[in-house]
């Protein structure tokens, strides 16, 4: 592609694009401008903030381009907002199936053409739908082949062929994935718990399909849904790589600027807070073969909450405490973890998997939580043994580690979190996903650049406070799934009357 100076490109873009009303946009671009105007932010943000160009197509579609010269890979994501909240429960999986069908041929490119292009260029046009709130069709290619793949990418989005031969194969693939999950005890535990936890909530319409919903999806459904979804009100574009904005933006305008400009207000996605009732599901699962899995879901603060950043750190600390108590000290399971599932409606989960003693699990989880809420944790210098962590390997043999004040451990856990955050920027596609999440959840493409500052601002008191708020007396739905003989030791009163999640 032809190159011109970056600053000149930004000026040119501002001149050639027609402004659109913000109300018609799928996302806002600069809601956190004041923070960046102040200039008090981390070195990573300062290094990267100048690499962005933003634009708005003539029909209101927001565009964010992050120029990166570290490699030759170009990534372009066409993001659709709302996902499962737009999907009827009886046709759950509809948007995921639709996006997959976009890759199975279009008006000017047969499915064979698309496959040949992928083989010849080592590039990909792939759907991404494993999120409750956002989906995308992604173009990932080396710069040499962008001009060959971009027209196919546009044609897939604008002129799908709705390949009747491929449609039953796509549905069959989705069903097979669902069936495979149903035969794995851990996946079955997650699925059974989520079905109950999400009941009556927009998130109930899983992208994997719900019940027999995949059987009810037709090509006419896909066509109708596509017509409603492929509008400027639900679409935004993110590009990461060594793009020339003055070249790319006109290409995007020509490709997508004629899409209908109608506004698409976000569907309501209520918080789980206040809607969860503490209960226990006990599910025998013969394939579990002498093991059981215990998991609990509960409400958590959404990404815009001041509790969100502290909760991410708190759960990092809790992860190691859980492993220390459940595995190292008691040998009760192969793995234990706690995680925050961020989203418009965020929730948390605690999982103990591959346990041969499910009757002991809840008291051990409560013990781990009590350590954190009392202001103690494992030290960064004496971290939980990695042997077998995550359910892999043989049982840990490490001696019990001492607990220390959270304030002493927090510097290590902040460094660990920030290191993992950096590792999430290793590819342009990962960076594009970070930008997309920043746009959707925070209204500013640069929000992720400030996460380091928000993490560094968390105090030990913040960690203990959020732990007490979200891990104690927070209604939790539990499941114990596994060998029926082991489940006889699981006591309901440990779950429904205890003062922990």
Buried (B, 14 or more C-beta within 10 A) or exposed (E): BEEEEBEEBBEBBEEEBEEBEEEBBBBBBEBBEEBBEEEEBBEBBEEBBEEBBBBBBBBBBBBBBBBBEEEEBBBBBBBBBBBBBBBEBBBBBBBBBBBBBBBBBBEBBBBEBBBEBBEEBEBBBBBBBEBBBBBBBBBBBBBEBBEEBBBBBBBBBBEBBBBEEBBEEBBEEBBEEBEEBEEBBBBBBBBBBBBEBBEEBBBBBBBBBBEEBBEBBEBEBBEEBBEEBBBBBBBBBBBBBBBBBBEBBBBBBEBBBEBEBEBBEBBEBEBBBEBBEBBBBBBBBEEBEEBBBBBBBBBBBBBEBEBBBBBBBBBBBBBBBBBBBBBBBBBBBBBBBBBBEBBBBBBBBBBBBBBBBBBBBBBBBBBBBBBBBBBBBBBBEBBBBEBBBEBEEEEBEBEEBEBBBBBBBBEBBBEBBBEEBEEEBEBBBBBBBBBBBBBBBBBBBBBBBBBBBBBBEBEBEBBBBBBBBBBBEBBBBBBBBBBEEBBEEBEEEBBBEBEBB
